[in-house]
Amino acid sequence: MALRSQHPLLRPSHASGRTRTRHPAWRLAWLSGLCLLAAGCGTVGQPSASTPSSHGGPVHPAVQRAQAEVAQQLQHADASDFADAQRGFIAAPSGQVRNEAGQVIWDHDAFAFQKAEAAPDSVNPSLWRQARLNNQTGLFQVREGIWQLRGFDLSNITLIQGKTGWIVVDTGTSRETAAAALAFARQHLGAQQVSAVVYTHSHVDHFGGVLGVISAEEAQARKVPIVAPAGFMEEATSENVLMGTAMARRAMYMYGSRLPANATGVVDNGLGKAVPFGRVGILPPTLLVHKPSEEHVIDGVRFVFFNVPGSEAPSEFTFALPDLKAYCGAELMGHTLHNLYTLRGAKVRDATRWAGYLNEALTQVQGSEVVFTQHHWPVWGAERIRGFIEHQRDAYQFIHDQTVRGMNAGLTAPEIAETLKMPTALQRDFAVHGYYGTVRHNVKAVYQFYLGWYDANPANLDALPPVEAAKGYVALAGGADALRATAQKAYDAGDFRWAAELLKHAVYADAKDTASRELLARCFEQLGYLAESAPWRNVYLSGALELRDGPPAQAQSRVLFADLLQHTPIERFLEAMAASLNAEKAGDGKLTIKMVFSDLKQAYVLRVANGVLRHEAIEPGTAVADADATLTVTHPFFIRMVTGQAGAMALLTSKETSIDGSRLALGRFFGLLDKPTGVFPIVTR
């Protein structure tokens, strides 16, 4: 069924909680410099303390007509996905999961409003279908010896029966939701111990909840195998550290974390319902899979692992369970077109590489009676499995090849994205619809992968920045009132993209233009209502919210990531520190700081010169003749500092720290480091 193509269409991150009184300014700058290092180390957010003041405007008649057309096309849609999503159902959870402070981490009943089959006018009917499928939550038996916990997190937790207990495949995002999921499984399947943990890849929603599955102490005492693909720890601990603040802020839009769960807010995230906002941890692997294909017996179960690095994640594998006649597709495949570029921001992914791995999977699944993935629901039967994987493969290859063809014909990324349509067979397959990734932004990812940001037009080589360009456009239009009047006509006619393009300039030119802000918010709402992609919907509706209520008041708490940060190499923090150096403040000055981690037996020389901060590993006992100061800390204290749990006074008085040399120089050094708030505006400047 040729459904209508995409209409262009988690909470604040970081509060320091530090006292700012009774301490000299240099100490505060010093502490702030240290605390920024962990900023935004992840893509999950923290619920806002306040409720949005306004959302959910009326649905435009043009949107109602468009939704009706999509609904008509869906009338004869294959219902097999609903049968598959419900197959093997054992029990469903209800109620809320809370953290130790009593805050709600997850609400099993938040999406109860999606029981009706017919979509409300404010939701694309195709996205509503996906949302209802993802709302089939609970404990399911995939086949004898394999179960899945779905709807406890954005991702699935899979249990495989071993000789002595459960082999847990992926552990969700947070400790709290993972613990709740395991408790639910034990309630219905019996109290079994965890005999092994398998991480399919390096994204936080697949490992962050591990400490809710098994404690570090128990894993070490029982020598529980922790299995992961090669490069896992490096990728898992480094992703988002350098660009964490910007990514976390953008992720608030992508996952709609400031939006309410209702028909005019968040309805789904494409891969699953939502992202939980709890504690994130990690256990280092005890077994890394390095070869393209590698067989291991884990607690009596034979696994054949297939490394697929650089596909959906930099470090990822799939695996076959030959004796159980099952195959885990990890996140290489699923019931949505995935991202070649993720809207929160990341390096683009290689479409041909991804398609190549899927082609290899067609051989790897031979003999399997079921394919299960770490999002969504399984696929049963050899013929259906083959069609499922072939369509995934061909979707990525089609987007790649046809984008390159357009590039070689001289078309720009927006031109290709506007016209490229999937072949009929792929349009009819819901598993490659744009519920998460989309054809439009994946086309632009392929363009970026090969040709970058420059479209070869000289006018775009050194284009004006947004505010300057906006002021020129507003003046050209005859002023904000005239521009807004034209935008209103476009809005009334249902041309929301053009209206938004005009109003973007009005708001950039004058952030206090409340009339333009409100009309732009209404445009974003209509585009969000139209969107088949859940992230596109979330982005548009988050933009509308911010135009009315402003940016979030505070950002994500770094304390949530303490269990993960303790496994992050010190070099990652130092790289983030270098990227936060304010070159204007540094000027032509020079500073040299020696930093010693007494318990790790590691030391570094940090040198500021030419507006650049560089670090060099040295032996702790090495004398640094030109050092202005030496800071010695323990690793646990350092983590407490970067997560805001240890303040300036503790730094000065703790037995875990010492300072030699000039304290003023050390304070001056940390004063050169910017501390981004993580709540910068997006739709205004």
C-alpha positions in Angstrom: 0.0 0.0 0.0 1.5 3.3 -1.2 1.0 5.4 1.9 1.6 9.2 1.7 5.3 10.1 2.1 6.7 11.9 5.1 5.4 15.4 5.7 8.3 17.4 7.1 7.1 17.2 9.9 14.1 13.7 27.1 13.9 16.2 29.3 16.1 18.8 30.4 19.5 17.7 31.1 21.9 19.0 33.7 21.5 20.7 37.1 24.6 21.3 39.1 23.0 21.6 42.5 26.2 23.3 43.8 26.3 26.1 46.3 27.7 29.3 45.0 28.2 31.3 48.2 31.1 31.6 50.6 33.7 30.5 48.1 36.2 32.7 46.2 35.4 33.2 42.5 38.5 31.3 41.4 37.4 28.2 43.3 34.0 28.3 41.7 35.5 28.6 38.2 37.8 25.7 39.1 34.9 23.5 40.2 32.8 24.5 37.3 35.6 23.6 34.9 35.8 20.1 36.4 32.0 19.6 36.5 31.5 20.4 32.8 33.5 17.3 31.8 30.6 15.0 32.3 28.1 17.2 30.7 25.6 15.5 28.5 27.2 12.0 28.6 24.1 10.3 27.1 21.0 10.8 25.2 18.4 10.3 27.9 17.0 13.2 29.9 15.4 14.0 33.3 11.8 14.9 33.7 11.1 18.5 34.1 9.6 19.7 37.4 7.1 21.9 35.6 4.3 21.0 33.2 4.2 22.7 29.8 1.9 25.7 30.0 0.5 25.3 26.5 0.3 22.6 23.8 -2.1 20.9 21.5 -3.6 23.5 19.2 -6.6 22.7 16.9 -6.1 20.5 13.9 -6.1 22.4 10.6 -8.7 21.2 8.0 -5.9 20.5 5.5 -4.3 18.1 8.1 -7.7 16.4 8.7 -8.0 15.8 5.0 -4.5 14.4 4.7 -5.0 12.1 7.7 -8.2 10.8 6.2 -6.4 9.9 3.0 -3.8 7.9 4.9 -6.5 6.2 7.0 -8.3 5.2 3.8 -5.1 3.6 2.5 -4.7 1.7 5.8 -8.2 0.2 5.7 -7.0 -3.0 4.1 -3.6 -3.2 5.8 -2.3 -6.6 6.7 -3.0 -7.4 10.4 -0.3 -10.0 10.7 2.0 -7.5 12.6 -0.6 -7.2 15.4 -0.8 -11.0 15.6 3.0 -11.2 15.8 3.2 -8.4 18.4 0.7 -10.3 20.6 2.1 -13.8 19.9 3.4 -15.6 23.0 1.9 -13.1 25.4 2.2 -14.1 29.1 1.4 -11.0 31.1 1.4 -7.2 31.0 2.7 -4.8 33.7 0.8 -1.8 35.1 1.6 1.1 37.4 4.8 3.0 37.7 8.5 2.4 38.2 10.1 4.9 40.7 13.6 5.6 41.7 14.9 5.7 45.3 13.7 9.3 45.7 10.2 8.3 44.7 10.4 10.0 41.3 8.6 8.3 38.4 11.0 6.6 36.0 8.5 4.8 33.9 4.7 4.7 33.6 3.3 1.6 32.1 -0.1 3.2 31.8 1.0 6.4 30.1 -0.1 5.3 26.6 -3.4 3.8 27.6 -5.1 6.4 25.4 -4.0 4.4 22.3 -6.5 1.6 22.7 -8.8 2.9 20.0 -8.0 1.6 16.5 -8.9 4.9 14.7 -6.3 7.6 15.0 -7.2 11.0 16.3 -6.9 13.8 13.8 -3.7 15.0 15.5 -1.8 11.8 14.7 -0.8 10.4 11.4 -2.8 7.1 11.1 0.3 5.2 10.0 2.2 6.4 13.0 -0.8 5.6 15.2 -0.7 2.0 13.9 3.0 1.8 14.8 2.4 3.3 18.2 -0.3 0.8 19.0 2.0 -2.1 17.9 4.7 -0.8 20.2 2.1 -0.6 23.0 1.7 -4.4 23.0 3.9 -4.6 26.1 4.7 -7.2 28.7 6.4 -10.6 28.9 6.3 -12.8 25.8 7.6 -16.2 24.9 9.4 -16.1 21.5 9.8 -19.8 21.4 10.8 -22.5 23.9 13.7 -21.2 25.9 13.5 -17.6 24.7 11.4 -14.8 26.2 11.3 -11.0 25.7 10.3 -8.2 28.0 8.9 -5.4 25.8 7.6 -2.0 26.9 9.8 -1.7 30.0 12.1 0.6 28.1 12.7 1.9 24.5 14.5 -1.4 23.8 13.7 -5.0 24.6 15.3 -7.3 27.2 15.6 -10.9 25.9 16.0 -13.9 28.2 17.5 -17.1 26.9 17.3 -20.2 29.1 20.8 -21.5 30.0 21.8 -24.6 32.0 22.1 -22.6 35.3 20.0 -19.5 34.7 19.0 -16.8 32.2 21.3 -15.4 29.6 20.1 -11.7 29.5 20.5 -10.1 26.0 20.6 -6.3 26.4 19.5 -4.6 29.6 17.6 -1.5 28.7 18.6 2.1 29.5 18.2 2.4 33.3 18.9 0.4 36.4 15.3 1.0 37.7 13.4 -0.2 34.6 15.7 -3.2 34.1 15.3 -4.3 37.7 11.5 -4.0 37.3 11.6 -6.0 34.1 13.6 -8.9 35.7 11.3 -8.9 38.8 8.3 -9.1 36.5 9.9 -12.1 34.6 10.7 -13.9 37.9 7.1 -13.3 39.1 5.8 -15.2 36.0 8.6 -17.6 35.1 10.2 -18.4 38.4 13.2 -17.0 40.3 16.2 -17.8 38.2 19.6 -16.2 38.5 21.4 -14.4 35.7 24.0 -16.7 34.2 25.4 -14.4 31.5 24.8 -10.9 30.0 25.1 -10.2 26.2 25.3 -6.7 24.9 24.4 -6.5 21.2 25.8 -3.1 20.7 27.2 0.1 22.2 24.1 2.3 22.4 23.0 3.2 26.0 19.5 1.8 25.7 21.1 -1.7 25.3 23.5 -1.7 28.2 22.6 1.1 30.6 20.3 -1.0 32.8 22.8 -3.8 33.5 23.2 -3.0 37.2 19.5 -3.5 37.6 20.0 -7.0 36.1 22.9 -8.0 38.2 25.2 -6.2 40.6 28.9 -5.7 39.9 29.7 -7.6 43.1 27.6 -10.7 42.1 28.9 -10.7 38.6 32.5 -10.7 39.8 31.9 -13.3 42.6 30.1 -15.7 40.3 32.3 -14.9 37.3 29.3 -14.2 35.2 30.3 -13.9 31.5 29.6 -10.4 30.0 29.8 -10.7 26.2 30.1 -7.8 23.7 31.4 -7.0 20.3 34.9 -5.8 19.8 35.4 -2.1 20.6 32.3 -2.0 22.9 33.8 -0.3 25.9 35.5 2.4 23.9 32.3 3.2 22.0 29.9 2.8 24.9 31.9 5.2 27.2 33.0 7.7 24.6 29.8 8.3 22.6 28.5 11.7 23.4 31.2 12.8 25.9 32.8 15.2 23.4 29.6 16.5 21.9 27.4 15.4 24.8 25.9 18.8 25.7 24.7 19.6 22.2 23.5 16.0 21.6 21.6 15.9 24.9 19.9 19.2 24.1 18.9 18.1 20.6 17.7 14.7 22.0 15.1 16.6 24.1 13.5 17.4 20.7 14.0 14.1 19.1 12.5 12.1 21.9 9.9 14.7 22.9 11.0 14.6 26.5 9.3 17.8 27.5 6.0 16.8 25.9 3.0 15.1 27.6 2.0 11.6 26.5 -1.3 12.3 24.8 -2.8 12.7 21.3 -1.3 16.1 20.8 2.0 15.2 22.4 4.2 12.1 22.4 2.6 9.0 21.1 5.6 6.9 20.3 9.3 7.0 19.4 9.3 4.7 16.4 11.6 2.1 18.0 9.5 1.9 21.2 7.3 4.0 23.4 9.8 6.3 25.2 13.1 6.7 27.0 13.3 6.1 30.8 15.1 8.6 32.9 16.9 6.6 35.6 20.4 5.6 36.6 22.7 4.5 33.8 25.6 2.0 34.4 27.8 -0.5 32.7 29.7 -3.7 33.5 32.9 -4.2 31.4 32.8 -7.2 29.1 34.7 -10.3 30.1 34.5 -11.7 26.5 34.9 -9.7 23.4 33.9 -11.1 20.0 36.6 -10.0 17.4 36.2 -12.1 14.4 33.5 -11.6 11.7 32.0 -14.9 12.7 32.7 -16.5 16.1 31.1 -19.4 18.0 30.9 -19.6 21.8 29.0 -21.8 24.2 27.5 -19.7 27.0 25.9 -21.5 29.9 25.4 -24.5 27.7 23.8 -22.6 24.8 25.6 -22.4 21.5 25.9 -18.9 20.0 27.3 -18.0 16.6 28.1 -14.2 16.7 28.4 -12.1 13.5 30.2 -8.8 13.9 28.5 -5.9 12.0 30.6 -2.8 13.1 29.8 0.5 11.6 26.1 -0.3 10.8 23.5 0.9 13.2 26.3 1.3 15.9 30.1 1.5 15.7 30.3 -1.7 17.8 27.5 -4.3 17.1 26.9 -7.9 16.5 24.0 -10.2 15.6 23.9 -13.9 16.5 22.3 -17.2 15.7 21.2 -19.8 18.2 21.4 -22.9 15.9 20.1 -25.4 18.5 17.1 -23.1 19.2 16.5 -22.4 15.5 16.5 -18.6 16.3 18.4 -15.5 15.2 18.8 -12.2 17.0 19.0 -9.3 14.5 20.0 -6.8 17.3 19.3 -3.4 15.8 20.6 -4.2 12.3 17.0 -4.8 11.4 13.6 -3.9 12.8 10.0 -2.8 12.0 11.0 0.6 10.8 13.4 2.3 8.5 16.3 3.3 10.7 18.6 6.3 10.7 21.5 6.8 8.5 21.7 10.1 10.4 20.1 10.5 13.8 18.4 13.8 14.5 20.1 14.2 17.9 23.3 14.5 15.9 26.0 11.9 15.2 28.3 10.8 12.5 26.4 9.5 9.5 26.3 5.8 8.9 27.3 3.9 5.8 24.2 2.8 3.9 26.0 0.3 1.6 27.8 -1.3 4.6 24.5 -1.7 6.4 22.9 -3.2 3.3 25.8 -5.6 2.9 25.5 -6.9 6.5 21.8 -7.5 5.8 22.6 -9.4 2.7 25.0 -11.6 4.7 22.2 -12.1 7.3 20.1 -13.9 4.7 22.7 -16.7 4.8 23.1 -16.5 8.6 19.4 -17.0 9.3 19.1 -20.2 7.3 17.6 -22.9 9.6 16.1 -20.3 11.9 12.4 -20.4 12.5 12.2 -17.0 14.2 14.1 -13.7 14.1 13.8 -11.5 17.1 15.3 -8.0 17.4 16.1 -5.7 20.3 13.3 -3.4 19.4 9.7 -4.3 18.3 8.4 -7.9 17.8 9.7 -11.0 16.2 9.1 -12.5 12.7 8.3 -16.2 12.3 8.6 -18.5 9.3 11.4 -18.9 6.8 9.6 -17.2 3.9 8.5 -14.2 6.0 12.0 -13.8 7.6 13.6 -13.7 4.1 11.2 -11.1 2.9 11.7 -9.0 6.1 15.5 -8.9 5.7 15.5 -8.5 1.9 13.2 -5.4 2.1 15.4 -3.9 4.9 18.5 -4.5 2.7 17.0 -3.1 -0.4 15.6 0.0 1.3 19.1 1.1 2.4 20.6 0.2 -0.9 17.9 2.0 -2.8 18.3 5.2 -0.8 22.1 5.0 -1.3 22.1 4.3 -5.0 19.4 6.7 -6.0 20.8 9.5 -4.0 24.2 9.0 -5.6 22.5 8.9 -9.0 20.9 12.3 -8.2 24.2 13.7 -6.9 25.9 12.8 -10.1 23.1 14.4 -12.0 23.9 17.7 -10.2 21.0 17.6 -7.8 21.4 18.9 -4.2 20.4 17.0 -1.1 17.0 18.8 -0.6 16.1 18.3 -4.3 16.8 14.6 -4.1 15.0 14.2 -0.8 11.9 16.1 -2.1 11.4 13.7 -5.1 12.8 10.3 -4.1 10.1 7.7 -3.6 10.5 4.1 -2.5 9.5 1.4 -5.0 5.9 0.1 -4.6 6.9 -3.2 -2.9 8.9 -1.3 -0.3 6.2 1.3 0.2 3.8 -1.5 1.0 6.0 -3.0 3.7 5.4 -1.3 7.0 8.8 -2.6 8.3 10.6 0.0 6.1 8.3 2.9 6.7 9.8 6.0 8.2 8.6 5.7 11.8 12.1 6.4 13.1 14.5 7.2 10.3 12.9 8.7 7.1 13.7 8.5 3.4 14.1 12.3 3.4 16.7 12.8 6.0 18.5 9.5 5.1 18.9 10.9 1.6 20.6 13.9 3.1 22.8 11.6 5.2 24.1 9.9 2.0 24.8 13.2 0.4 26.7 14.3 3.5 28.6 11.0 3.7 30.1 11.6 0.2 30.0 15.4 -0.5 29.5 17.1 2.9 27.6 20.3 3.7 28.6 22.3 0.6 26.2 22.0 -2.4 28.7 23.7 -4.8 26.7 26.9 -5.2 29.0 29.8 -4.5 26.3 31.7 -2.8 26.3 29.0 -0.1 30.1 28.9 0.3 30.2 31.7 2.9 26.5 32.3 3.5 25.3 34.7 6.2 24.6 33.3 9.6 20.9 32.8 10.5 20.2 36.1 12.4 21.9 38.3 9.8 20.2 36.6 6.9 16.8 36.7 8.8 17.0 40.5 9.3 17.7 40.9 5.6 14.7 38.8 4.6 12.4 40.6 7.0 13.4 43.9 5.6 13.0 42.6 2.1 9.4 41.4 2.9 8.6 45.0 4.1 8.9 44.3 7.8 7.7 41.6 10.2 4.0 42.5 9.9 4.1 42.0 6.1 6.1 38.8 6.3 3.7 37.4 8.9 0.7 38.3 6.8 2.1 36.3 3.9 2.9 33.4 6.3 -0.7 33.6 7.6 -2.0 33.2 4.0 0.2 30.2 3.5 -0.9 28.7 6.8 -4.6 29.2 6.0 -4.0 27.4 2.6 -2.3 24.5 4.4 1.2 25.3 3.1 2.8 24.9 6.5 6.3 24.3 5.3 6.4 27.6 3.4 4.8 29.4 6.3 7.4 28.0 8.7 10.2 29.0 6.3 9.0 32.6 6.4 8.3 32.8 10.1 11.7 31.2 10.9 13.3 34.4 9.7 10.8 36.7 11.6 11.6 34.9 14.9 15.4 34.8 14.2 15.3 38.5 13.4 13.3 39.3 16.6 12.9 36.7 19.3 10.4 39.0 21.1 8.0 39.0 18.1 5.3 37.0 20.0 2.8 37.1 17.1 5.3 35.4 14.7 6.3 33.0 17.4 2.8 31.9 18.0 2.0 31.4 14.3 5.3 29.5 13.8 4.3 27.3 16.8 1.0 26.6 15.1 2.8 25.7 11.8 5.1 23.3 13.8 2.0 21.7 15.4 0.4 20.9 12.1 3.6 19.5 10.6 4.0 17.4 13.8 0.4 16.1 13.5 1.1 15.1 9.8 4.4 13.3 10.5 4.6 9.6 10.1 8.0 9.6 11.8 7.8 9.7 15.6 11.1 11.8 16.0 9.8 14.3 13.3 6.6 14.7 15.3 8.5 15.1 18.5 10.8 17.7 17.0 8.0 19.8 15.6 5.9 19.7 18.7 9.0 20.4 20.9 9.7 23.4 18.7 6.1 24.6 19.2 6.4 24.2 23.0 9.7 26.1 23.1 8.3 29.0 21.1 5.6 29.4 23.7 7.3 28.4 26.9 11.0 29.0 26.2 13.9 26.6 26.6 14.0 24.2 29.6 15.1 25.8 32.9 17.7 23.2 33.7 19.6 20.3 32.0 20.2 16.7 32.8 21.6 15.6 36.1 25.1 14.1 35.7 24.6 11.9 38.8 22.5 9.6 36.7 25.7 8.6 34.7 28.1 8.1 37.7 28.0 4.3 37.3 29.0 4.7 33.6 31.5 7.5 34.0 33.7 5.5 36.4 34.5 3.2 33.5 35.2 6.1 31.1 38.9 6.5 30.3 40.5 9.7 31.7 41.6 10.6 28.2 37.9 11.1 27.2 37.4 13.7 30.0 40.6 15.5 29.0 39.5 15.6 25.4 36.2 17.1 26.5 38.1 19.6 28.6 40.2 20.7 25.6 37.1 21.2 23.5 35.7 23.5 26.2 38.7 25.8 26.3 37.6 29.4 25.7 40.3 30.5 23.3 39.4 34.2 23.6 40.0 34.1 27.4 43.2 32.1 26.9 44.5 34.6 24.4 48.3 34.2 24.1 48.7 33.0 27.7 50.4 29.8 28.7 49.7 27.5 31.6 51.0 24.1 32.6 49.1 21.9 35.0 50.1 18.4 36.2 47.1 16.2 37.1 47.8 13.0 39.1 45.2 10.2 39.7 46.8 8.7 42.8 44.8 5.4 42.9 45.0 4.8 39.1 48.8 5.4 39.0 48.1 7.7 36.1 49.3 11.3 35.5 48.9 13.9 32.7 50.5 17.2 31.8 48.0 19.7 30.6 49.4 22.6 28.6 47.6 25.7 27.3 49.3 27.6 24.5 48.2 29.2 21.2 44.5 28.9 22.3 44.8 25.1 22.5 44.8 22.7 25.4 46.8 19.5 24.9 47.4 16.6 27.3 50.2 14.1 27.5 50.3 10.9 29.7 53.3 10.7 31.9 54.5 8.5 34.8 53.1 9.9 38.1 56.6 10.5 39.6 57.8 12.4 36.6 58.9 16.0 37.4 57.3 18.7 35.3 59.7 21.7 35.6 57.4 24.2 34.1 54.2 23.1 36.0 52.3 26.1 37.5 50.4 23.7 39.8 49.9 20.0 40.5 46.4 18.6 41.3 46.3 15.1 42.8 43.0 13.4 43.2 41.6 9.9 43.5 39.5 8.6 40.7 36.3 8.2 42.8 36.6 11.8 44.0 37.1 13.0 40.4 33.9 11.2 39.4 32.0 12.8 42.3 33.3 16.2 41.2 32.3 15.9 37.6 28.9 14.7 38.6 28.4 17.6 41.0 28.4 15.4 44.1 31.6 16.9 45.6 31.8 20.7 46.0 34.6 23.2 46.2 35.0 22.9 50.0 35.4 19.1 49.6 38.1 19.6 47.0 40.0 21.8 49.3 39.6 19.7 52.5 39.3 16.1 51.3 42.0 13.6 52.1 41.5 12.3 48.6 43.0 15.5 47.1 46.1 17.7 47.3 47.3 20.8 45.5 50.9 21.8 45.0 52.1 25.0 43.4 50.0 28.0 42.6 46.4 27.7 43.5 45.7 30.9 41.7 47.2 29.4 38.5 45.1 26.3 38.9 42.0 28.5 39.4 42.9 30.5 36.4 43.3 27.4 34.3 39.9 26.0 35.2 38.4 29.5 34.7 39.4 29.2 31.0 37.0 26.3 30.5 33.4 27.0 29.4 30.7 25.3 31.3 27.8 24.9 28.8 24.4 24.9 30.4 22.8 22.4 28.1 19.6 24.5 27.8 20.6 26.8 24.8 17.7 28.0 22.6 17.0 26.1 19.4 14.1 27.9 17.6 15.2 31.4 18.6 18.6 33.1 18.8 
